[in-house]
């Protein structure tokens, strides 16, 4: 059996990459949610003006 030689630096770099991916995904989600909410509010305002 082969033993993997993983350095602490590799572990930290992998952890940092994973955290960056999570933060980027969170920012993308929040941006999309904000865009969707602004579109919905604009649509509701247009419907109110039509009445």
N, C-alpha and C positions, 0 to 999 in steps of 0.2 A: 504494500500500500504506500502511496506517495503522500508525504506530508506537505501541506500548503504553507508557504512562507509568506505570511501577510504582515507587513510592517504597520506600525501605528499610524504612520503618515498616510498610507493607503486607506486605512479605515477612516481617518478624518476627512480625506479628500472625497471618499465615497459618500460619507454622511453629509458633507457640505453640498455635494452635487444633488443629493436627494432632497435636502432642505430647500435648495434653490428651485428645484422643479416644483415642489409643493407650494412655495410662495408665489412663483410665477403662475401656477394654476389658480391659486386663490385670487390673485389680482385679475386674471382673465375672467374668472367667474363673476367677481364683483363689478367689473366693467360691463360685462354683458347684462347683468341684472339691472344695473343703473340705466343702461341704454334702453332696455325693455320697459322699465318703469316710466322713463321720460316719454317714450312713444305712446304708452297707454294713457298717461296724463294728457298729452297733446290731443289724442283722439277723443278723450272725454270732454276736453275744452271745446273742440270743434263741434261735438254733438250738442253741447249745451247752447252754443251760439246759434245753431240751426233751429232750435225750438222757439 
